[in-house]
C-alpha cells in the first residue's frame, strides 16, 4: 500500500509519488511578452479585498497580461495569464511587494501548481494572444465566450538602454498572496495564511505609452463562480492612469524563495 514520506513533497493525486524536499525550484520562462497597465483607484473600496494582515501602500490597481513562451517546466510549452495586483506590505514581517488579488490563466497546469503550492489566487479564463498593430497593443480575457476584460496600450516611446538598465537593476517583484484551503464538509479553513512568491524579470526591450482598461460586469447566470470577482474589480473606479508599458522579458519564478509569512 502507498505510504506518505514526511521528507517528500506531493501533488494531487499524491498517491502516484512525490519528490524529495520542498518540491519548489527556480523556474525559467525564456520568452515573455507583457502588457502592463496601472491606475489609481478608491482606497476604501480597494481595501475591501485585501486581508487585514496587509497594508496597502498605494491605492493603485496593476493589471498585467503576459504571454509566456519557452516555459521550461512545461517542456518549452506556453500559456497566458492576466494578474491583478496592488502595492502592499505584510505587516508582521515587513515584507513589501504586490498583493495579488486574482490571476486568470488559460491552462490547468500552472493554475494547480500556483494555487496549492504557493497560494496564488489562480482561476481559469480564455486569454487569446495579444494583438500588435504599430504602437497599439491589445489583449482581453473572456469566459464562455463573454469578454469581461479588455486592455489597450498605445506604446509609442521605446525604452532607452538606460531605462532598461534601471529596470533590470531592481527586477524582483515580491508577489504576496493568501493561501486558503477550506475544510471538507464543515465551515472554516484547513489552511489559511499569507505567502510570499518572488519573481525576477530581465527586460530585453519595451516601450511606454497610454493605457486603457475596460471591465465588463459578468452576469452570475453565465459565470456563477467568477461574477463576484469580476464585478468587484469592475466597480473600482479608474481615477488616473499611472505606469503603462509593453515589455519583452526573460522571467524566473523563484519557487526556491517562496515561503509562508
MOFEN-V386007 format. One line per field, one symbol per residue. ss: DSSP state (A for helix, B for strand, O for the rest). burial: + if it has 16 or more other C-alpha atoms within 10 Angstrom, else -. A space follows every 50 residues. Layout:
BEGIN
ss: ???
burial: ???
END
This chain:
BEGIN
ss: OOOOOOOBBOOOOAAAOOBBOOOOOBBBBBBBBBBBBBBBOOAAAAAOOO OOOBBBOOOBBBBBBBBBBBBAAAOOBBBBBBBBBBBBBBOOOOOBBBBB BBBBBOOAAAAAAAAAAAOOOBBBOBOOOOBBBOOBBBBBBBBOOBBBBB BBBBBBBBOOAAAAAAAAAOOBBBBBBBBBBBOOOOOOBBBBBBBBBBBB BBBBBBBBBBBBBBBOOOOOOOOOOOAAAAAAAAOOOOOBBBBBBBBBBB BBBBAAAOBBO
burial: --------++-------+-----+--+++-++++++++++++---+---+ ---+++--+++++++++++++------+++++++++++++-----+++++ +++++++--++++++++++++++++++-++-----++++++++---+++- ++++++-++----+-------+++++++++-------------+++++++ +++++++++++++-++++-------++--++-++-+-+--+--+++++++ +++++--+--+
END
